[in-house]
Amino acid sequence: MKDISVVLWNGETTKVNAQSTFNEILKEINPQLAQKALAVKANGFKKDLYDVPQEGDKIEAITFDSEEGKEIFFHSTSHLMAQAVQELYPGTKLAIGPAIAEGFYYDFDTEHTFTPDDFPAIEGKMKELAKKDLPFQRKVVKKEEAVRLFESKGEIYKVELLNEITDEEVSLYLQGDFIDLCRGPHLPSTKKIKAFKLLSVAGAYWRGNEKNKMLQRIYGTSFNSQEALTQYLDMLEEAKRRDHRKIGKELDLFSFHDEGIGFPFFHHKGMIIRNLLENFWREEHRKQGYQEIKTPIILNKALWIQSGHWDHYKENMYFTKIDDQDFAIKPMNCPGGILVYKNKLHSYKEFPMRVAELGLVHRHELSGVLNGLFRVRSFTQDDAHIYMMPNQIKQEVQNLIEFEGFFYRTFGFDFHIELSTKPENAMGSDEIWEKATSSLKDALDEKKLSYKINEGDGAFYGPKIDFHLKDCLGRSWQCGTIQLDFLMPELFDLYYINQLGEKDRPVMLHRTILGSLERFIGILIEQFAGLLPTWIAPVQVRLLPIADRHISYGKDLEKTLNDQGIRVELDENNDKIGAKIRNAELQKIPYMLIFGDKEIDDNLVRVRKQGKGDLGPSTVDSFIQKIHLEIKNKTLP
């Protein structure tokens, strides 16, 4: 038998039998790694363990510890679920069943209406199939053969997908009697799927088009151990407790109404949070030399054609007519900001020119994806557009990385960075994109920052650096972005006067930090479970008189604290003190000041802090000094 050379994950070159599978190679070289392996990468391409290598392949095992490993694990579990559903509900047609960030789903077309009551039966069948140790077998066939196969099974959705594939051959995956259209790769067998849980069911239009049939989508997750699954389910329960939609209602921060689906209504206390965030944002931008502007919400269609949004984004835009002309409600602030730049002549001496806007934008989102403040149809972007000379790019990007990090650390967030490159629908030449991408990469590398590359995930006009925040539950939230743009200055014929007195083309940076103000508020609510840092809490102190006769003392305290700029409420309800404390705790108020006969006689208050309990007696002046210091330092709970 012929031997070939392969390169191992440690860089070592070794000879293997040309007919050996990747699984056999791993078992021979590292049995422990073979036990953990779910698939492999050969020269960067993901392959099944049952595949065989080619001469010179560089082999790397894929395990559950990696994102790629989890994706393969989740995807394989979706096939297992689909097999179980078809066995339990004959006649069910399959649509698609991809892996998603925290698990998987599969869309089904069936007469049976799924509810969570069906989950135990489906999970039971999945366990039965998993124990059978069914191999995931890849079979490559002619496209015409696959069409005939799925037509014979009545799988109309698979046939539709096949008819759009231009390749002559396609891959199918079999596990027992079950067969699906899939690129793979998959786990070696169903036995690898140790623990799983079905989580929810929802409606989903075929291919996301509301004109198509509504299918039933079952969501689930899976892990390589029961312990890992239990930890994840515990995290989900904690996430439910922290759900910003629930807390927002309980604390009277915001609401949603059928008269404006997807458009948030901010209440008085919610507006306090918004205003404090905006004030903080404005003050820090002032320190960094930003100019603040405001641009209109509605602008002429011609502007959106010129910017490229019409061709690349119009399905997400809202439109109207004014004086028989077409207008669009802005989904982004950039074109309006560019018009402000063009309004007068600029010199290189002004660069880098930092222009910021808290701009309200509207985007059409399907009702099925709306999710509290996390996914809305109108939101405020904390945008900035920075105009500069090419030789200023690296320094300005590095300044922005520091600036964004300062904001996230203020709220206690860790974060990681991702660099997104040219997408399929990009504007501009490969040369411009390479230049822009290299500029961002150089800025990151010079700062010795680690980052992940997201191939093809850039904006249509330029590559970008994204900031992903990690919350206390380990969840990731994409918030800030830095997008380098050589194209908009060309499209809008922007220029400045350079050192030689000649016209020259500026470079633009598009930048957000909070991203969406609404979404960031939702993230903060969940990060702190509603107990926001004292400086940004809508009510910072609640005064709790023990009896009605102590209310007048409370009113004097209320005025004193108000005069000191402290947001305070006096509880005048005729409740016992225990009930008043409980209510203040439920309302997530950082401090309670309790007073009765003894405190009034000694001109004191008894301080109680949310999460820490009774802190003992204090003079009012001493309490004011301490809370002012906490507010000034933006101390975290």
Beta strands, then each sheet from edge to edge (+ up, - down):
strand 1: 3-7
strand 2: 13-17
strand 3: 39-42
strand 4: 45-47
strand 5: 59-62
strand 6: 93-94
strand 7: 99-100
strand 8: 103-109
strand 9: 137-142
strand 10: 169-175
strand 11: 178-181
strand 12: 195-205
strand 13: 214-223
strand 14: 254-255
strand 15: 265-266
strand 16: 291-292
strand 17: 298-300
strand 18: 318-322
strand 19: 325-329
strand 20: 353-362
strand 21: 378-388
strand 22: 414-420
strand 23: 451-454
strand 24: 464-470
strand 25: 476-485
strand 26: 496-497
strand 27: 503-504
strand 28: 507-516
strand 29: 541-545
strand 30: 568-570
strand 31: 591-595
strand 32: 605-609
strand 33: 613-618
sheet 1: 1+ 2-
sheet 2: 4+ 3- 5+
sheet 3: 6+ 8- 7+
sheet 4: 6+ 8- 13+ 12-
sheet 5: 9+ 10- 11+
sheet 6: 14+ 15-
sheet 7: 16+ 20+ 21- 28+ 25- 24+ 22- 23-
sheet 8: 17+ 19- 18+
sheet 9: 26+ 27-
sheet 10: 30+ 29+ 31+ 32- 33+
end
